[in-house]
């Protein structure tokens, strides 16, 4: 993806920003903005005008990218399993598939 740094970078995502996003996901109030490169970034609805975490599912569904709105040039890459583990801990999450 053009313009996205893929080398290891330090990304600081404040717990409050991640908690706000998790809360939005748990009650299905996440919004999406699609960037010119075609990537749709989700964020907690109502947080656009303040520092917030943004999350994108990459094409193919193998990776999830996380970044802070205050520095969109750096991101954290999670595997899809890490994403499901995170999502599975949210209130109201479906029980794990056995």
C-alpha positions as CSV (number, residue, x, y, z in Angstrom):
1,X,0.0,0.0,0.0
2,X,1.5,3.3,-1.0
3,X,2.3,5.8,1.7
4,X,2.0,3.2,4.6
5,X,5.2,2.5,6.5
6,X,5.7,-1.3,6.9
7,X,9.0,-1.3,8.8
8,X,8.8,-1.7,12.5
9,X,7.7,1.6,14.2
10,X,6.8,2.6,17.6
11,X,3.1,3.3,17.8
12,X,1.6,4.5,21.1
13,X,-2.1,3.8,21.3
14,X,-3.4,5.2,24.6
15,X,-5.6,2.7,26.5
16,X,-8.4,5.3,26.5
17,X,-8.4,5.4,22.7
18,X,-8.4,1.6,22.4
19,X,-11.1,1.3,25.1
20,X,-13.3,3.9,23.3
21,X,-13.0,1.9,20.1
22,X,-13.7,-1.4,21.9
23,X,-16.8,0.1,23.4
24,X,-18.0,1.3,20.0
25,X,-17.5,-2.1,18.5
26,X,-19.4,-3.8,21.3
27,X,-22.5,-1.7,20.7
28,X,-21.9,-1.5,16.9
29,X,-21.3,2.3,16.7
30,X,-18.1,2.3,14.7
31,X,-18.0,4.5,11.6
32,X,-15.9,4.1,8.5
33,X,-14.0,6.6,6.4
34,X,-12.5,5.4,3.1
35,X,-9.1,7.0,2.2
36,X,-8.1,7.8,-1.4
37,X,-6.1,4.5,-1.5
38,X,-9.3,2.6,-1.0
39,X,-8.7,1.4,2.6
40,X,-11.7,1.8,4.8
41,X,-10.6,2.8,8.4
42,X,-13.1,2.2,11.2
43,X,-13.2,4.5,14.3
44,X,-15.5,5.1,17.2
45,X,-18.5,7.1,16.1
46,X,-18.3,10.7,17.5
47,X,-14.5,10.7,18.1
48,X,-13.4,12.1,14.7
49,X,-12.5,15.6,16.1
50,X,-10.4,14.1,18.9
51,X,-7.4,11.8,19.0
52,X,-8.8,8.3,18.2
53,X,-7.7,4.9,17.1
54,X,-8.4,3.8,13.6
55,X,-8.6,0.1,12.5
56,X,-8.6,-1.4,8.9
57,X,-9.1,-4.9,7.8
58,X,-6.7,-5.6,4.9
59,X,-7.9,-7.1,1.7
60,X,-7.7,-10.9,2.0
61,X,-8.5,-10.7,5.6
62,X,-5.1,-11.8,6.9
63,X,-4.1,-8.6,8.7
64,X,-5.7,-5.8,10.7
65,X,-3.9,-2.5,10.9
66,X,-4.3,-0.1,13.8
67,X,-3.1,3.5,13.9
68,X,-3.7,6.7,15.9
69,X,-5.3,9.7,14.1
70,X,-2.5,11.9,15.5
71,X,0.2,10.0,13.4
72,X,-1.3,8.1,10.5
73,X,2.2,7.4,9.0
74,X,2.8,4.6,11.6
75,X,0.7,1.6,12.3
76,X,0.5,-1.6,14.3
77,X,-0.1,-4.8,12.3
78,X,-2.2,-7.6,14.0
79,X,-2.9,-11.0,12.6
80,X,-6.5,-11.8,12.1
81,X,-6.2,-14.2,15.1
82,X,-5.1,-11.3,17.3
83,X,-8.0,-9.3,16.1
84,X,-10.5,-12.1,16.8
85,X,-8.9,-12.6,20.3
86,X,-9.4,-8.8,20.9
87,X,-13.0,-8.8,19.6
88,X,-13.8,-12.0,21.5
89,X,-13.1,-10.2,24.8
90,X,-15.6,-7.4,24.1
91,X,-18.9,-7.3,26.1
92,X,-21.6,-9.2,24.1
93,X,-19.1,-11.0,21.9
94,X,-20.2,-14.3,20.5
95,X,-18.7,-17.4,22.2
96,X,-15.6,-18.8,20.5
97,X,-16.2,-21.4,17.8
98,X,-15.2,-24.9,19.0
